[in-house]
């Protein structure tokens, strides 16, 4: 019986490590091959006593979404300034028009959306550096998965 216990523990550990590594691989693929989009930031809170210095990111497209969907996709289009503008919300990945991109979201209420990149942590004492942040830079893939890759200033230069 003890042999089976150790086999089950080792198999579960291997499955867990495999899943974790696959998740990391997926994020790395998005960072390396995804499309960079800039989302305009709304007012934010720059400090947490428990977590240290960080910036709570509120995106303009996430505020007052006026959708009843709990999960879905925000369809955005890149404007002439290179900033993503909300077009609509939809439940499924399709339809997507030409020059439109998907960002997957979840919602707990009708007032805010969570696109999975709501906090940006930085080294303690470096808050002044990020005060000028105007955009959050996300890399997205064709399925609507996103990874926050940095904060950008009003000149669209990575901070």
C-alpha positions as CSV (number, residue, x, y, z in Angstrom):
1,X,0.0,0.0,0.0
2,X,2.9,2.4,0.7
3,X,4.3,1.9,-2.8
4,X,1.0,3.0,-4.3
5,X,0.9,6.1,-2.1
6,X,4.3,7.2,-3.3
7,X,3.4,6.5,-6.9
8,X,0.2,8.6,-6.6
9,X,2.2,11.4,-5.0
10,X,4.9,11.4,-7.7
11,X,2.3,11.3,-10.5
12,X,0.4,14.2,-9.0
13,X,3.5,16.2,-8.5
14,X,4.6,15.6,-12.2
15,X,1.1,16.6,-13.4
16,X,1.2,19.8,-11.3
17,X,4.7,20.7,-12.5
18,X,3.7,19.9,-16.1
19,X,0.7,22.2,-15.9
20,X,2.7,25.0,-14.3
21,X,5.4,24.8,-17.0
22,X,2.8,24.7,-19.8
23,X,1.2,27.9,-18.3
24,X,4.5,29.6,-18.2
25,X,5.2,28.5,-21.8
26,X,1.8,30.0,-22.9
27,X,2.6,33.4,-21.2
28,X,6.1,33.4,-22.8
29,X,4.5,32.8,-26.2
30,X,2.1,35.7,-25.8
31,X,5.0,38.0,-24.7
32,X,7.2,36.9,-27.7
33,X,4.6,36.7,-30.4
34,X,1.6,38.7,-29.2
35,X,0.4,42.1,-30.5
36,X,1.3,45.1,-28.3
37,X,-1.7,47.3,-27.5
38,X,-1.8,50.3,-25.2
39,X,-4.8,50.8,-22.9
40,X,-5.4,54.2,-21.4
41,X,-5.3,54.2,-17.6
42,X,-7.9,55.8,-15.4
43,X,-7.1,57.1,-11.8
44,X,-5.3,54.6,-9.6
45,X,-4.0,53.9,-6.1
46,X,-0.2,53.7,-5.9
47,X,0.4,51.9,-2.5
48,X,-0.5,48.9,-0.4
49,X,0.9,48.6,3.1
50,X,0.8,44.8,3.0
51,X,2.0,44.2,-0.6
52,X,4.5,47.1,-0.9
53,X,4.7,49.5,-3.8
54,X,2.4,48.8,-6.6
55,X,0.0,50.5,-9.0
56,X,-3.6,49.5,-9.1
57,X,-4.4,49.7,-12.8
58,X,-7.9,50.9,-13.8
59,X,-8.3,50.9,-17.6
60,X,-10.7,53.3,-19.2
61,X,-12.2,50.5,-21.2
62,X,-13.0,48.6,-17.9
63,X,-15.0,51.4,-16.3
64,X,-18.8,51.4,-16.7
65,X,-18.9,48.6,-19.2
66,X,-22.7,48.4,-19.4
67,X,-22.7,44.7,-20.1
68,X,-24.4,41.8,-18.3
69,X,-21.8,39.3,-19.3
70,X,-19.9,37.6,-16.5
71,X,-17.2,36.3,-18.9
72,X,-16.5,37.3,-22.5
73,X,-14.4,39.4,-24.8
74,X,-13.9,43.1,-25.1
75,X,-13.4,43.9,-28.8
76,X,-10.9,46.8,-29.3
77,X,-9.6,48.6,-32.3
78,X,-6.3,50.6,-32.4
79,X,-6.9,54.3,-33.1
80,X,-4.6,56.6,-35.0
81,X,-2.7,57.4,-31.8
82,X,-1.9,53.7,-31.3
83,X,-4.3,53.3,-28.3
84,X,-6.9,50.6,-28.0
85,X,-10.5,51.8,-28.1
86,X,-13.4,49.7,-27.0
87,X,-15.8,48.7,-29.8
88,X,-18.1,46.3,-28.1
89,X,-18.5,43.4,-25.7
90,X,-19.3,39.9,-26.8
91,X,-19.7,36.4,-25.3
92,X,-17.7,34.5,-28.0
93,X,-14.5,34.9,-29.8
94,X,-16.3,35.4,-33.1
95,X,-17.1,37.7,-34.9
96,X,-14.0,39.8,-35.1
97,X,-13.7,42.4,-37.8
98,X,-10.6,43.5,-39.6
99,X,-8.2,45.4,-37.4
100,X,-10.1,44.3,-34.3
101,X,-8.6,42.5,-31.3
102,X,-10.0,40.5,-28.4
103,X,-9.2,40.9,-24.7
104,X,-10.8,38.3,-22.5
105,X,-12.5,39.6,-19.4
106,X,-14.4,38.5,-16.3
107,X,-16.9,40.6,-14.3
108,X,-18.3,40.4,-10.8
109,X,-20.6,43.3,-11.2
110,X,-21.9,45.7,-13.9
111,X,-19.4,48.4,-13.0
112,X,-16.0,46.9,-13.5
113,X,-14.3,44.4,-15.7
114,X,-11.2,42.4,-14.9
115,X,-8.9,41.7,-17.8
116,X,-6.3,40.0,-15.6
117,X,-3.7,42.7,-15.4
118,X,-5.0,45.0,-12.7
119,X,-1.8,45.5,-10.6
120,X,1.7,46.5,-11.5
121,X,4.3,45.8,-8.8
122,X,7.6,47.7,-8.7
123,X,10.6,48.0,-6.5
124,X,10.1,49.9,-3.3
125,X,11.0,53.5,-3.5
126,X,10.5,53.7,-7.3
127,X,7.0,55.1,-7.2
128,X,8.0,58.5,-8.6
129,X,9.1,56.8,-11.8
130,X,5.6,55.4,-12.5
131,X,3.6,58.5,-11.6
132,X,3.7,59.6,-15.2
133,X,2.2,56.3,-16.5
134,X,-0.7,57.0,-18.9
135,X,-1.0,53.6,-20.6
136,X,-0.7,50.0,-19.7
137,X,1.0,47.9,-22.4
138,X,-0.5,44.5,-22.9
139,X,0.6,41.8,-25.3
140,X,-2.4,39.8,-26.6
141,X,-2.9,36.7,-28.7
142,X,-5.6,35.9,-31.2
143,X,-7.6,34.0,-28.6
144,X,-7.9,37.2,-26.3
145,X,-5.4,36.1,-23.7
146,X,-3.3,39.0,-22.4
147,X,-0.1,39.7,-20.5
148,X,0.9,43.0,-19.0
149,X,4.4,43.9,-20.3
150,X,4.8,47.4,-18.8
151,X,3.6,50.9,-18.3
152,X,4.0,53.6,-20.8
153,X,4.1,57.4,-20.5
154,X,2.1,60.0,-22.5
155,X,4.7,59.8,-25.3
156,X,4.1,56.0,-25.5
157,X,7.6,55.2,-24.3
158,X,8.0,52.3,-21.9
159,X,8.8,53.4,-18.4
